Amino acid sequence: METMDKNVGGNELVCNHCGNTFDEANSYCPSCRTPTPDQQYRDLDIIKKKFIYFVVGIAIFCAIMILWLPREIN
């Protein structure tokens, strides 16, 4: 993951990937679309939530299948 360096002279960031300077309010570098560190953390939080929902969904599905499928083995 690439990170951004803050420029000393204002509200601008310098992209470590392409070297472009851009406004700190942007979530991504306009030239190469590398996300800022803040945006990376937000994206990571969203991915973690989706993963948790997926795992819970699989667990519920498995529990339903255990209860629904026949238990007798001939």
N, C-alpha and C positions, 0 to 999 in steps of 0.2 A: 504494500500500500504506500502510495506516495503521500507526502505531507506538504503543507504549505508553510512558508516562512512569512511572518508579518514584517512589513516594511516599516522602518523607523519613522518615516515622515508622514503618517496619516492613516486613513482607514483603507489601506490597500494591502492585498496579499500578493506574494510572488509565488507562482506555481513552480514547484521543484521538478515537475515533469517536463514542462516546455519553457519555463522562464518568463512567461507572460505575467504582467501585473494586471490586477483587476480589483474591483470594489469588494470590500469585505462582506457586503450584504448578499452577494451571489453565493449560491450553494455549490456551484461547479465552476471550473475554469472555462471561460467562453471559447478558448482556442482548442483545448484537448479534452474537455469534459471530465477532467480529474476532479473528484469530489473534495471539498474542504474537509478537514478533520471533524468538524462539527457534523457535517452531513454524513460522514462515514459512521459516526456513532449512532445517528438517527437511523440510518439504513440497517445497522447491525441490530438495533433494538427491534425493528420491524421484522427482521429475519428470525430473531429469537422467538418472538411472539408467534409467528407462523409455524415454527418448528414445534413449539409447545402445543398449539392447537392440533397439529398433525398427529403428534404422539398420543394425545388424549383421544382423538378421533379413532385412531387405530385400536387403542385399548377398548373403547366402547364397542367398536365393530367386533372385536374378538370375543368380548363378553356376550354379545348378542348371538354370535355364531355358536358359542359353547352351549347356550341355553336352547337355541332353536334346533340345532342338528340332532338327529337321532343318536341315542347312546348305546343301543344294542349292537353287539358285534357277533355275527354268526360264525 
